[in-house]
């Protein structure tokens, strides 16, 4: 696939401008953080808990920036991707575990992407047929990389970076302009953690930090070592690019969370069902204010539509008139397709490096591309067939929760490798950065533990819903989620006490150095 090679060419410095090597790759990565599942997670958290979780969303965003930056440093310094180094530094058992978790994160990201396009398809054609729309999404996503990929690798890389930038601009500016009444909430309290908020916390964490993107970023930039002799300046360029793009991601989450919180302040919310009803009312009025002729066939479907619809309002009045006309749904679908195209490219890269280095399977890029879509189509069709639009909504918000399971064990190799003198040499991270990375790991592990404790022993609304004690359809058995959660925590704790293989060699080197320093004065005295 020329599009994938174009991404690598862009990072390698074949682009026309120096900034394209850093900003272009950051844009490609950040598109994966603003798909439909991320929006629904932010709206749900804001509607249920107001501004209580804003500070944690900011922490999650900082953690994502830190881990993405460390991944780029690893790739540039070593000339290898994170999966390749991990396969050399850990046992086969750990590598299989890391590979399974990366695959789980990748799979859920693909799933939310397909469901997002299906939702856009239903809006454009004013239907409520998710089976047809899911099939449409899978077909279009498989074809797009070939339609939007020139044969010239440099042109393909530049085109994909421009598509990624345009998509993020649509989401960020669209929300900021369409919600001018949302003030900056400066009196943010310290986050109130509880079993009731554990589900929303997991969804927000999985929406803001995705473990498979660590492997993608390190793989894309690993070719830059051959083109740049001084890596220090390039490190700063990457840090600026990541901060710039992820600031936009945080703004999207903040505006969505704040808009839902502002509406919930005028309503009494006791249960998850109350929050859904609130979002239904808000989103229905929003949709009819944008397009009075739009017919909403299902209220939960309307919730998802409104979250995406708000992103299509632009700065100048010319675009505003276009997007609020009958063409608005088509523009919505086009933006969704553009974002899915970029996510599909990064997913292929992640799937390739993970399967090659963790499982020893060397498949073609086309096989990775097609298999991911086919596997994701199965649960998407199942949820739509069994539970309809309500099942699609549940699956969309459940995917970030599953992604959050993979985070504690996935961040450990990142900061372990980045802080290794044997691997990174003079470019190992400082002690302060290492402490920040350790705190980020503790945050992800702590939230996973809260979730596991609540799902095992709690009696909150969302646990009763997962247990099937309510009228809400259950897509994943309660026991399966318990096993996934406990296995993730156990694997993270096991990985936390397992050192890198190179750490023993590093210790031996330091011991020999100290021994030689002690012997030197003795030899001088003897002489």
C-alpha positions, 0 to 999 in steps of 0.5 A: 500500500503506497499510502503506508509507505507515504507515511514513512516517507513523510517521517523520513524527511522526504517531505518538502518542509522540515516541519512535515517530519514532526507535525505531519506525523503528530497529526496522523497519530492524533486523528485516532484520538477524536473518533466517535467513541471518544466523543460519546465518552466525554458527553456521557461523563459531562452529563453524569458528573459535570466538571468533576472529571475535567482535571483527570481528562487533563491528566490523561491528555498529559499522559498521552503526550508524555508516552507519545513523546517517549515513543518518538524518542525511542524510535529515533535514537535506536532506529527500531520501533517499540515492539521490536525492542520489547521483543528483544528485552522481554520473554516470549510470554510477556511479548505475547501478552503485550501483543494481545493487549496492543491487538485489543486496543487496535481492534476496539479502535477499528470497531469505533471507526466503523460504527462512526461511519455507520452512524454517518451513513444513517444520517445522510440517507435518513435510515435506521438500518445499521446492518447496511451501514456497517457493510457500507463502512467496511467496503468504503474503508477498504477502498479509500486507501487506494483512491487517496494514495498517489503512486508517488510516496512523497505526494502520498505522505503530504496528502495524508498529512493534509487530510489529517490536519483538515479533519482535526481542524473540522473537529476542533474549530467546529466545536469551538465555534458552535459552542461559544456559550461554554465558559472556561470553568476555572474553579475545577475541584479535585476529581471525586473518585468513586465506584459510580464514576469508575466506568466513565473514568475508564472510558475517558482514559481509554479515549485519551490514551491508546496503547497501540499508537505508541507502537505506531509513533515509534515505527513511523519516526525510526527512519529519522535517525539516518537523516539527522545527526543531532537529535536534540533539536528534532526531539524539541520539534516532536514535543512541540508538534505533539503538544500542539495537536493534543491541545486540540484533542483536549479542547474537543473533549473539554467543550463536549464535557462542558456542554453536557455539564452545563445542560446537566446543571439544570437537570437532576441526574440520579442514574445512567438512564437519566443521563441518557435521557438528558443527552437525548433532549439536548441533542434533539434540540441541537439537531433540529436547530441545525436542520429542522427537516431532519427526522430522528428515528431513534433517540439514542441514534440522535445522541450520536448524531449531535455529537458529530454534527456540532463539529461541522460549524466553521469560522466564516459564514460561507461554510456555515451556510453550507454546513447548515443546509441540506449538504451538512450530512454529506459533509459530516460523512466526508469528514468521517471518511477522511478520519477513517482513512487516516486511522486505517493507515495507522492501524495497518502500521500498528498491526504490522509491527505488532504481529511481526515482532510479538508473534513472528507473523509477517503478513502483507500490508493489504492482508492487515488492512482487510483482516482488521475490517473483517474482524471488526465487522463481526461484533458491529453487526452482532450488536446492531442485530441483537440490540439495534441502535442501543447496542451500537451506542453501548458498544461505542462507549464500551470500546474505550473502556476495553482500551483502558484495560491495556494501558497499565502494562503498555506504558511500562515498556515505554518508560523502562526503555526510554530510561535505559542507559544501555539502550538510549545511551546519552539520550536516556530521559532525565530523572524528572521525566522518569518520575512523571512516567511512573506517575502516569503508570500509577494513575492508569493502574489505580483507575483500573483497580477502582474499576475492578473493585467496583465491578466485583463488589459494587452496586452502582448503576453501571454494574447492575446494567452490565450484570443484566439487572436492568432492561438494557441489553448486555453485549459482553457478559459480566464475567468476561469483563471481570476476567479481562480487568483482573488479568490486565491488572495482574499482568501489569503488576507482573510486568512492573517487577520484571526488569529488562534483559539489558538491565543485567548487562548494564549492571555488570558494566557498572560493576566492572567500571567501579572495579576498574576504578578501584584497581587503578589507584592500587596499581599506581601505588605499586608502581 
